[in-house]
Amino acid sequence: DKSNEITAIPRLLKLLELKGAVVTIDAMGCQTQIAADIRAQEADYVLAVKDNQPTLHAEVRTAFETYAEADFPAAAVQQQRTVTPGRRDIRTCYVAPVPQTVVDRGEWKDVQSIGLVIRERADTDEVELRFFISSLPPQVRQFAHTIRAHWGIENRLHWSLDVTFAEDRSRIRQGNAPEIAAYLRRFALSLIKQDTSVNKTGLLTKRNAA
């Protein structure tokens, strides 16, 4: 009650075995204490940066604007193209050493790099910029993989649950029934995804057949 992500995330982190892992969190979790908690468990972090951290956001944005004016000589870059039916995305990832001003303030535990992802939708000409800070060294391949893996959770799990099991339209509300139903859906989805039969149909068709 009366809680939010900022207070819930530190409690969640204490429940997890994080040593050697990379923790990715959206901008709400971009907090100095959360970064310190992750490093205390011998894990690394990649945190999205938005206006809820105005000073940090301005420094990261200014750094990449400076790099852009000089054609990114100090930043590593990797471009990824994603094509889905009716949609084509181009993601360009940049990573660079963290600005010295951020290091000097000492607020962000073990911060080493900053990241920028520019996502372009070819069908709508939409362009989106996302900024990040990380305790990882400025290596673009690892950064790009980490960011894609973060959004993969949404794409592989939550989207599949909504389409295959209509989870968002579920009317189960009483007692612990929602938690039980959520567990059963995830268990069933895991089994369906492990199906290796010659049936190459989609998850929804496999579920109905089962």
N, C-alpha and C positions, 0 to 999 in steps of 0.2 A: 504493500500500500504506500501511496505517495512516493514512489520510487521512479527512477528512470534509468536509461542506459549508463549514465555516468556513475551512478552508485551501484548498479547491478553488475557491471563488467568486472570490477575488482573482486567481487565475491565469487563470480564464475571462474576467474583465472585461478583462484586458490584451489578450486576443485579439480583442475586439469593438470596432467603431467606434461609440461611444456618443454622440457630440456631438449635442445636441438631443433625445436620447431620454429616456424615463422608464423607469427600471429598477424593477421590482417584485419583491420577494423575501419569502418566508415568514419566520417568526420566527427560524429558525436563522441566517439571514443578517443579522439585526438586530445589527450590530456597528459600533462607531465607526470602525474602520479601513476597513470596506467602504463605509460612507457617504462617508468622505473620498476613497476611490479613485474612486467614482462622480462626485463633484463635480470631482475633478481632471481627469476626461475631459469636463468641460463638459456633464454629464448631470444629471438630477434623479432623486431616489429616492422611493419609497413603500415603507416597511418595516413589516411586521407586528410588533406588540409583544406579547410574552407574558412569562411568569415567568422566562425565561432572562435578562431584563433587569429584575430586581425593582424597582429604584429608579425607572427610567423608566416601567415598567408601572403602578406605584402612582401616580405623578404624573399620568399621562395619565388613568387611571381616576378619580382624585379630581377632576380638572378637569371631566370630563364629568358626574360625579355632582353637582358644584356647578351646572353649567349646567342639568342636568335639574331640580334643585330649583326653579330660577327659570324653567322652561319654555324653556330654550335661547335666551335673548335675544341671546347673543354668538356663537351658532353658526349657520351656514347649514345648511339641511336639504333633502334631496331624497328622495322615496319612489319606489320602483320595485316594480312587481308583476309576477311571473313565473308564468305558468300553463302547466303541462305535464300530460300525461295522468296522472291520479291524484295530482297534487301541485300545490299553490299556495303560492308563496313571496312574502313581502312583505319587501323590503329597505329599510330606512330609513338613509340616510347622513347623518352630521353631520360638519362640519369646522369647526375653530376655530383661532385663533392659538395658537402653542405657549406653554405656561406660561413665565413669565419665569425660574423656577428652572432649567428645562432650558437656556435660553439662557445664563444666567449661568455654568453649569458649563463651557460651551464644549466639551463632549465630542462633540456631534453637528454635523458640518460643515454650516453654512448651513441648519439646520433652521428652518422657518417655520410649520408647521402640524401639528395633530394631527387624527386622524380616528377616527370610530366608525361601525361598520356593525352594525345590529341586524337579524338575519335571523329571521323568524317563519315557521314552517310551519303553515299553517292546518289541515292534515289531522291533525297530531299535537300541536299546541299547543307544539311545541318552539321555544325562543327561544335564540339564540346571539349573543353579543357579541364583536366583533373590534375591536381597537385598532390604530392606525397612527401613525407619524410620517412627515413628508415635508418635502423641501426646496422643494416647490411652495407658492405662496401659498394662503391658505385660501379656495379657490373650490370649492364643493361639486360643481358640474357636472363639472369636470375630475377631481376626486377620485373621484366615483362611476363615471365612465367608465373610469378607470384600474383600479379594483378589479374591475369587471366584465370588463375585457379580460384581467386576470391569470387569472381563473378560466376565461375562454374558451379559453385554451390547453389546459387539461385537458379541457374539454368538447368542443372541436372536433377536437382531435388525438388525445390518448391514448384517450379513450373510443371514438372512431371506429375507431382502430386495433385496440382490443380486440374490439369488436363485429364489425367488418367483416372483420378479418384474424386474429382469435383470437390476438393477439400475446402475451398473458399466458400462453397455453397452449403456446407454441412450444417444441419440444424441441431446437431448433438450439443446439448448445453448443460445437462444435469450432472452434478457431482464430479466424480473422476472419470466419467464416460468420455469426455473430449480427449483426455490424455491417453486413455486406453485405445480409442479409435485411431489417434494419431500414430501410436506405436504400431498398431496392426497394419495401417496403410504403408508405413515405411518398411515393415517386415515383408509385406506382400510385394512392394515395389522392388525390393532387393532380390527377391526370388524370381520375379519376372525378368529382371535385367540379366540374371544368370542363365536364362534359357538359351541353350545352344542347339535347339532343334533346327530343322531346315525351314521352319516357318519364319520368314523374314518380315512379317507384318509388324505394325507399330505396337507400342506398349498397351494402348487401349484395347486393340483387337486381341492381343494375347491375354489380357485380363478377362475379357468377356469369354474367351474360349475356355479359360481355366475355371 
